[in-house]
Amino acid sequence: METVLVVGAGQSGFGVATSLRDKGFGGRVVLIGDEPGLPYQRPPLSKGYLAGTAGDAQLRLRPEDFFAEKNIELIPGRVASVDRDEAKVVLEDGSAHEYDHLVLATGSVNRVLPVPGSTLDGVFTLRTKDEADVLRAALESAENVVVVGGGFIGLEFAAHAGRPVTIVEAQDRLMARVATPEVSAYFADLHEEAGHTILLGKGVAALRGEGRVAEVELSDGSLLPADLVLVGVGVEPRTRLAEGAGLAVANGVVVDEHLRTSDPKISAVGDCANFPCVQAGTATRLESVQNAVDQARAVAAVIAGEPAPYDSLPWFWTDQLGAKLQIAGILTGAEKTVVTGDREGGKFSVLSFRDGVLAGVESVNRPPDHIAARRLFAADPAPRFETLEANGFDLKATFASTRG
């Protein structure tokens, strides 16, 4: 009987296992996860779970009986190595598991702040349920909270922390890696209105304290009082197993358009995979639920004998302080933007163009724009600036015109 081993029980690994069953795969499906308990989703950890409005049941991707019904074997443990010659993985407890096809869904880990004091008590990162549990408890007694990093995780934490915090961002604007300046400025206004202090263009030189953090020293020498520090300065792909197995690695596990590694018996998906992205026009590694889910389906199709190049449209979202930001497409390299809607009323979209072609759409509290944008990107070719301009930059009207 053919065996598919999936290393990593997060969103992408879980998706591979369930998609294989949806595709009618009749062999063994084995899901190996290095966290205790059932597979769970991460996005709520910095939102409802942190705020206490979502519990364990809302985190779980499926209840326990689902895995028995689908005949998906769950094995807890950490994989120590991959033996490609013997087509098996070896766990840290010494047990070995053979495979006919191996899927690396190892995800990513939080970057460590490379400054003195980063291991002091009271300094946290947020990626796992265990980290969220400890952080939520620490928040109850914290008085001076500092967030290092103005990306999605740091800002979502600030939005749900239940108290004013200080946000320290080394770039000159919030969410600089993923959003346009127009959207960055809007969310900065939201956080300042909520009572948060935002310090832009400020690096962290050290975290100071005797055993427990008490101050954050900034690059300009100034000091911030802090008894709780959340570090959200990005993630790095988990490539240790791939490197140890001699697979090609470069900002993630290198895969082809079918998400196959340099070994055709091994695939990689999700945060750890560096794939040829059609929308970006270059090799890309994406950290999003959409990418994890869609790549999982694509790999399952390859294993089930229905291969097709992976070309799903990237999209992302974040919820902060009553504002829902939805992003469709890739903004990298865009040279022109157009704002539509009511920015002051908190319902607007930003259209970004690269080489005169629509490259990305950010929608704040405008779900119909997001839906229309995803439909437009599915069109061939994507609309040009002139086409959208002729329709008053109305995404729905432009989509309707493309359908004749």
Order of alpha helices (4+ residues) and beta strands (2+ residues): beta-alpha-beta-alpha-alpha-alpha-beta-beta-beta-beta-beta-beta-beta-alpha-beta-alpha-beta-alpha-beta-beta-beta-beta-beta-beta-alpha-beta-beta-beta-beta-alpha-beta-beta-beta-beta-beta-alpha-alpha-alpha
